[in-house]
């Protein structure tokens, strides 16, 4: 598991470096027309990467060092890291044309791709969560705890189709409650 943790740290560190490098280019360019949606998406991706890394570190304590982690268990983690690296790369543009850049246009042009990546990532996370929850459940009430995350998955998917700015803003407003839900889940364990 220690090697998996090191690889996760390297891949996510590279993804964060991608995002910060692109952010630096956008901030320093004089011909960027700023819009709130893309920086908010980039922040959401960064927080997701940090939450993912934290969950990998936290679960490392629960792995039996004698048996280690099997390849079948690690492959979904690797796919999630690749998706997070792609999300980091699209969070901000990697080049800024001479004629300038409009972040509102950039968001709309990349909306389907970036939210599809996020949905793919969350499907893997949610599937693992559902399987663990059902496996450990002793009653139907124990299984019903997956409903809020299932709703969140549906909302992430709806963001692919959210073209109007009020729809995008509403989606981000709803997503602002997700860290609160996850934090209370960690505290209440």
N, C-alpha and C positions, 0 to 999 in steps of 0.2 A: 504493500500500500504506500510505503514511503516513496517509491519510485513514481507511482501514479500521482502522488501529491506534488512531487517536484515537476513532473511534466505538466500537470494542470497549472502550476504556478508560472511556468515558462510560457505556455500558450496564452494564458490570460494576461500575463505581463506584457507579452507582445501585442495582444489585442488592445490593451489599454494604451500602450505606446502608439499604436496606429491612430487611435481615436484622438489622443492628445496632440499628435503631430498634425493631423488634419485640422483640429480645432485651432492650433497655433497659426496655420496658414490662413484660415478664415478670419481670425481675429486681426491678423497683421495686414491683411489685404485692404486697400483703401476703396476698392470698387465692389464691396459686398452690400447688398441691400438686405438688412436683417429682418427676420421674421421669427416669432416665438416658437413655432411648431418644431422646427428641426433641432434647435438647441435643447428643447424639452425632451424630444425623442432621444437625443444623445445622452442626456442625463439619465433617462430611464434605462438605456442600455448599460451605462456605466454602473448604476446601482444594481442592475441584474447580474452583471459580471461579478461584482463584489459579493452579492448574496450567494451566487453559485460557488465561488471560491470558499466562502465561509462554510457553506454546507459540506463541501468536500473535506475541509479541514476538520469539521465537527464529526463527520462520519468516520474519519480515519481512526478515531479512538474506539469505534465499535467493531473494527475488523480484527479477526483472530490472526495474530502475527504468524502462527504456525502454518495456516492454510493460505494466507495472503489473499489477494484479489485475483479472481479468474478473468481471463480475456473476455468472456461473454459479459461479465459485469462491467468491464472497463470500456467496451466498445460504445455503449450509449453515452458514457461520460465523454469519450473522445468526440463523438458526433456533436454533443452539446457544446464542447469547447470550440469546434470548428464553426458552428453556427454563431456563437458569441463573437468569434474573431471576425466573421463576415459582417455581423451587425456593427461591430466597432468600426470596420472599414467604411461602411456606408453611412455612419452617423453624421459625418461631415464630408464634404467633397474633398478629394485628394488634389485636385487642381482648380485654379481659378482662372477662367478665361480673361483675356485682355479687356473684353467689353464689359466685364463685371459678372457678378453672380447675385441672383435673387434667391434667398433661402426659401421663400414661399414656393417658388417654382421648383427648386430642388426637392423640397418635401413632396410636392404633388407628383413630380416625375418618378420619385423613388418609393412612394408610399406603398405600392403593391409589393415590391421586392422586400422592403425592410419589414413590413408587418407580416409578410409570408414567412420570412426567416424567423421572426419572433414567435409566430404561431407554431412553426416546426419545433423550435426549441421548447416551447411550453408544453407541446403535446408529449414530448419525451419526459419532461419533469412531471407532468400530471399523471401520465401512465404509471410511472414508478410510485407516485404517491397513492394512487388508487389501489394498485396491487398490494402495497404494504398495508394500507388501511384495511382492505378487505381481508387480507391474511391474518391480521391481528385483531379483527373485530370480534366482539363477543355478543353484539346485538345489532339490530338495525340502526339504532341511534349512533353507534360507532361508525357506521358506513356513511351516514348522512353528512358527516363533516366534509366530505369531498364536494358537496354541492356548491359552496361559494367559489372554489377553485374552478369547477366546471363552468360556472357562469362567467368567471374571469376569462377563461379560454374562449368562450363564445364572444365576449366583448373584444378580445384581441383580434379575433377573426373579422369582426365587424369593422375594425379600423382599416382593413384593406379597402373597404368600400366607402369610407367616410371622406367625401370630397369637399364638403362645405366646412368652413372654418369653425362654425358653431358646433358641428358634429365632432370635429377633432378636439376642440376645447372640452366638450362634454366627456369624451373618452378619456382624456388626460385627467380631468377632474375626478372621474370615477377611479382611475388607476392610482390616484394619490392616496386612496384608502388601503391599497394592497399592502404596503409596508407595515401599516398599523395592524392589519389582520395577521400577517406573518410574524410580527414581533410579539403579539399577544399569544400566538400559538407556541412560540419558543419559551415565553415567560411562564405559561401555564402548564408546561410539561413537567 
